[in-house]
Amino acid sequence: MQGLYALEESLGDMPLDFCMLLSSTVSVLGGNSPSYTAASLFMDAFACDRNRSSRFHWLSTNWDRWL
């Protein structure tokens, strides 16, 4: 969570079109690790919340398993 806040602060006044975050499908489907699931849920909620007030678009992509 602190990493997202640090990213947001470091972006500052940069003229971005969007910021893309890489989350996991466990935020939608659930998983075996509660902390990993909670972190992915937080990332999705963070992007959604920032879209209400940011001057650029925040995206949170839910990746499936890495092979």
C-alpha positions in Angstrom: 0.0 0.0 0.0 2.8 2.4 0.8 4.3 1.8 -2.6 1.2 3.0 -4.3 1.2 6.2 -2.2 4.9 6.7 -3.0 4.2 6.2 -6.7 1.4 8.7 -6.6 3.6 11.2 -4.8 6.5 10.7 -7.2 4.3 11.2 -10.2 3.6 14.7 -8.9 2.8 17.0 -11.8 4.0 14.8 -14.6 1.9 15.2 -17.8 0.7 11.6 -18.0 -2.0 10.1 -20.2 -2.5 7.3 -17.7 -0.9 5.1 -15.0 -1.2 1.4 -15.3 -1.1 -0.9 -12.2 -0.6 -4.6 -12.4 -3.0 -6.4 -10.0 -4.1 -10.0 -9.9 -7.2 -12.0 -10.7 -7.2 -13.1 -7.0 -8.9 -9.8 -6.3 -11.9 -11.1 -8.2 -11.7 -14.9 -7.9 -10.1 -15.2 -4.4 -6.9 -17.1 -3.6 -5.0 -19.0 -1.0 -3.1 -16.0 0.5 -5.4 -13.5 2.3 -2.6 -10.8 2.3 -2.0 -11.2 -1.5 -5.7 -11.0 -2.1 -6.1 -8.0 0.1 -3.2 -6.2 -1.6 -4.7 -6.8 -5.1 -8.1 -5.6 -3.9 -6.5 -2.5 -2.5 -4.7 -1.8 -5.8 -8.0 -2.1 -7.7 -9.8 0.2 -5.2 -6.9 2.7 -5.2 -7.2 3.0 -9.0 -10.9 3.4 -8.9 -10.7 6.1 -6.2 -8.0 8.1 -8.0 -10.0 8.2 -11.2 -12.5 10.4 -9.3 -9.9 13.1 -8.6 -6.8 12.7 -10.8 -6.1 14.6 -13.9 -5.0 11.4 -15.7 -6.6 7.9 -15.8 -5.5 5.1 -13.4 -5.8 1.5 -14.7 -5.6 -1.6 -12.7 -5.1 -4.7 -14.8 -5.9 -8.1 -13.2 -3.3 -10.6 -14.5 -3.8 -14.3 -14.3 -1.2 -16.8 -13.3 2.4 -16.2 -14.5 3.7 -19.3 -16.3 
